[in-house]
Amino acid sequence: MNIVLGGPEISYDYEEYLLNGIANFIVINEGELAFEKLIKHLSGEYNIYDVENIAYLENGIVKQNQLMQIEDLNQLKDPFFQEDIKDISKKVQYIELSRGCPYKCSYCLASLEKGLRFFNIDKVFDQIDYLVNHGARTIKFLDRSFNANKKIALSFFKNLSKKTIQTAYFNLK
């Protein structure tokens, strides 16, 4: 059995988790593509050295593969699973419009990322539509730098307000 951990809280102290046997693999940085490749590695389809954004132990030594950002966020699959639909109204749903930050504030985790990247607004609204149509009651935006690009932020709010007025978009029971 392999234990895989990831996320910002673990990524920065990954050596400790590996050396203490808490996990076999740590996904560092963005995990969507790395996790998929790691699963393929575990099933024998991928060489471990070709899986970016992971750390692991090799002969008792912590190894960290190349770190990469996902340049085109729109290539990512929607993060919603069919088996979660029955509970969608009971859980908080998360949506991103962007990742990264153009600033380098010393107190912020986003300062470690390079650049600011945006999801396509139409794709974001497709995800929101999916969630609302399946009973989502609480949707949170994860963006640290939502308003860093004024044009995109205004376009998003314009589209959101238009949808709200036209379709009673958030008239949730």
C-alpha positions in Angstrom: 0.0 0.0 0.0 1.2 3.5 -0.8 0.3 6.6 1.0 0.2 9.8 -1.0 -0.1 13.2 0.6 -0.2 16.7 -0.9 -1.3 20.3 -0.4 0.4 23.5 0.7 0.7 22.5 4.4 2.5 19.3 3.7 4.5 20.4 0.6 6.8 22.7 2.5 7.9 20.0 5.1 7.8 17.0 2.8 11.1 15.6 4.0 9.8 15.1 7.5 6.8 13.1 6.3 8.9 10.9 4.1 11.7 10.3 6.5 9.2 9.4 9.3 7.4 6.9 7.2 4.1 8.9 7.2 3.9 8.9 3.4 5.5 7.2 0.4 4.9 10.1 -1.9 4.3 13.8 -1.4 2.8 15.8 -4.2 4.4 19.2 -4.2 3.1 22.2 -6.1 0.1 21.7 -8.4 -1.1 18.1 -8.2 -3.7 17.4 -10.8 -1.3 16.2 -13.5 1.3 14.9 -11.2 -1.1 12.7 -9.2 -2.5 11.2 -12.5 1.1 10.4 -13.6 1.9 9.0 -10.1 -1.0 6.6 -10.4 0.2 5.5 -13.8 3.7 5.0 -12.3 2.3 2.8 -9.5 0.5 0.7 -12.2 3.8 0.3 -14.1 3.0 2.7 -17.0 5.4 5.6 -16.0 9.0 5.9 -14.8 9.1 7.6 -11.3 11.7 10.1 -12.7 9.2 11.4 -15.2 6.6 12.3 -12.6 7.0 16.0 -11.9 6.0 17.7 -8.6 6.6 14.7 -6.3 9.0 13.8 -3.6 9.7 10.2 -2.4 12.4 8.1 -0.7 14.9 6.2 -2.7 17.3 4.0 -0.8 16.6 6.1 2.3 17.4 9.4 0.6 14.7 12.0 -0.1 14.3 12.7 -3.8 12.4 15.6 -5.3 11.5 15.5 -9.0 11.3 18.6 -11.2 8.7 21.2 -10.1 6.5 22.5 -12.8 3.4 24.7 -13.0 0.5 23.8 -15.2 0.7 26.5 -17.9 -2.7 25.9 -19.5 -5.2 25.6 -16.6 -8.0 24.9 -19.1 -6.5 21.5 -19.9 -7.5 20.3 -16.4 -10.5 18.0 -16.0 -13.4 19.3 -14.0 -12.8 18.3 -10.3 -16.3 17.0 -9.7 -17.1 13.3 -9.4 -20.3 11.6 -10.2 -20.4 9.7 -6.9 -20.3 13.0 -5.0 -23.5 14.4 -6.6 -25.8 12.9 -3.8 -24.0 14.9 -1.2 -23.3 18.0 -3.2 -25.8 20.1 -1.3 -24.2 19.3 2.1 -20.7 20.3 1.2 -18.9 23.5 0.4 -17.9 23.5 -3.3 -14.7 25.3 -4.5 -14.1 27.2 -7.7 -11.0 28.9 -9.0 -10.8 31.6 -11.6 -7.0 32.0 -11.3 -3.9 30.6 -9.7 -0.8 32.4 -8.6 -0.1 36.0 -7.8 1.7 38.8 -9.5 3.1 40.1 -6.1 5.8 38.7 -3.9 4.5 39.4 -0.4 6.8 37.7 2.1 3.9 36.5 4.3 1.9 34.7 1.6 2.2 31.2 0.2 1.2 32.5 -3.2 4.5 34.5 -3.4 6.3 31.2 -4.0 4.4 30.7 -7.3 5.6 32.3 -10.5 3.1 34.4 -12.3 -0.6 34.6 -12.5 -2.7 32.3 -14.7 -6.4 32.3 -15.3 -9.0 29.7 -16.2 -11.3 30.5 -19.1 -14.4 32.3 -17.7 -16.7 30.2 -19.8 -15.2 27.0 -18.3 -15.6 28.5 -14.7 -19.3 29.2 -15.4 -19.8 25.7 -16.8 -18.5 24.4 -13.5 -20.7 26.7 -11.5 -23.7 25.7 -13.6 -22.9 22.0 -13.0 -22.7 22.6 -9.3 -25.9 24.7 -9.1 -27.8 22.3 -11.3 -26.8 19.4 -9.0 -27.9 21.1 -5.8 -24.8 23.0 -4.6 -25.8 25.5 -1.9 -22.4 27.0 -1.0 -19.7 27.8 -3.5 -16.5 29.4 -2.5 -13.8 31.0 -4.7 -10.2 30.0 -3.9 -8.6 32.8 -5.7 -5.9 34.7 -3.9 -5.6 37.3 -6.6 -9.1 37.5 -8.0 -8.9 41.2 -8.7 -5.3 41.3 -9.9 -6.6 41.5 -13.5 -9.4 44.2 -13.4 -10.7 43.3 -16.9 -11.2 39.6 -16.1 -12.6 40.3 -12.6 -15.2 42.8 -14.1 -16.1 40.4 -16.8 -16.6 37.7 -14.3 -18.9 39.8 -12.1 -20.8 41.1 -15.1 -21.5 37.6 -16.3 -22.4 36.4 -12.8 -24.8 39.3 -12.2 -26.4 38.7 -15.7 -26.9 35.0 -14.9 -28.3 35.9 -11.5 -30.8 38.3 -12.9 -31.8 36.1 -15.9 -32.1 32.7 -14.2 -32.5 33.3 -10.5 -29.1 31.6 -10.5 -28.6 31.4 -6.8 -32.2 31.0 -5.7 -31.3 28.0 -3.7 -33.6 26.3 -1.2 
